């Protein structure tokens, strides 16, 4: 009977230690919020095509996408195929109308 009592006591102690130890460990430091990765895709600015080609005001969708792509402008300026579009006066007009600054690279 003493042996059963010892086993039961050992079991209770192990249960207590098993639940108490993890609670006493320090919490890991919280990770800073990560910024979403930059995805540069000039084709995603297709909503700006009408304003670019025909000179009308940019749509709301155009301004949203232009703002999302603003960190990509320097990369686009390095691409000889895209540079003429970024430097085009219509592109500057659209960016100004959307309140999106074109970076100096």
NORHUTA-V396354 format. One record per residue. N is the residue number from 1. RES is the residue in one small letter. SS is DSSP state (@ for helix, = for strand, . for the rest). PHI is phi in degrees with one decimal (* if undefined). BURIAL is b if it has 9 or more other ideal C-beta (glycine too) atoms within 8 Angstrom, else e. Layout:
{{N/RES/SS/PHI/BURIAL} {N/RES/SS/PHI/BURIAL}}
//
This chain:
{{1/x/./*/e} {2/x/@/-61.6/e} {3/x/@/-65.3/e} {4/x/@/-63.8/e} {5/x/@/-65.0/e} {6/x/@/-65.1/e} {7/x/@/-64.7/e} {8/x/@/-64.2/e} {9/x/@/-63.9/e} {10/x/@/-60.7/e} {11/x/@/-62.6/e} {12/x/@/-63.9/e} {13/x/@/-62.7/e} {14/x/@/-64.4/e} {15/x/@/-63.0/e} {16/x/@/-66.1/e} {17/x/@/-64.7/e} {18/x/@/-62.4/e} {19/x/@/-91.9/e} {20/x/@/-81.1/e} {21/x/@/-64.0/e} {22/x/@/-60.3/e} {23/x/@/-72.5/e} {24/x/@/-90.1/e} {25/x/./-74.1/e} {26/x/./-66.5/e} {27/x/./-74.5/e} {28/x/./-66.6/e} {29/x/./-62.6/e} {30/x/./-73.3/e} {31/x/./-81.9/e} {32/x/./-66.9/e} {33/x/./-62.0/e} {34/x/./-88.9/e} {35/x/./-86.5/e} {36/x/./-63.3/e} {37/x/./-64.3/e} {38/x/./-76.6/e} {39/x/./-119.3/e} {40/x/./-94.9/b} {41/x/./-142.0/e} {42/x/@/-61.9/b} {43/x/@/-69.5/e} {44/x/@/-72.8/e} {45/x/@/-93.7/b} {46/x/@/-60.5/e} {47/x/@/-66.5/b} {48/x/@/-91.1/b} {49/x/@/-57.2/e} {50/x/@/-62.5/e} {51/x/@/-65.4/b} {52/x/@/-71.6/b} {53/x/@/-78.8/e} {54/x/@/-112.3/e} {55/x/./80.9/e} {56/x/./-76.7/e} {57/x/./-71.0/e} {58/x/./-71.8/b} {59/x/./-76.0/b} {60/x/@/-59.9/e} {61/x/@/-62.5/e} {62/x/@/-59.8/b} {63/x/@/-63.7/b} {64/x/@/-62.7/e} {65/x/@/-70.7/b} {66/x/@/-61.8/b} {67/x/@/-64.4/b} {68/x/@/-66.8/e} {69/x/@/-97.6/b} {70/x/@/-60.2/b} {71/x/@/-74.0/e} {72/x/@/-95.7/b} {73/x/@/-57.2/b} {74/x/@/-62.9/e} {75/x/@/-64.2/e} {76/x/@/-65.8/b} {77/x/@/-66.4/b} {78/x/@/-78.4/e} {79/x/./-89.5/e} {80/x/./-61.4/e} {81/x/./-79.6/e} {82/x/./-101.0/b} {83/x/@/-52.8/b} {84/x/@/-60.3/e} {85/x/@/-72.6/b} {86/x/@/-70.3/b} {87/x/@/-83.8/e} {88/x/./-63.8/b} {89/x/@/-57.1/e} {90/x/@/-65.2/b} {91/x/@/-64.3/b} {92/x/@/-66.6/b} {93/x/@/-65.6/b} {94/x/@/-64.0/b} {95/x/@/-60.0/b} {96/x/@/-64.4/e} {97/x/@/-63.8/b} {98/x/@/-86.7/b} {99/x/./72.7/e} {100/x/./-108.8/b} {101/x/./-72.8/e} {102/x/./-91.2/b} {103/x/./-66.2/e} {104/x/./-89.6/e} {105/x/./-102.7/e}}
//
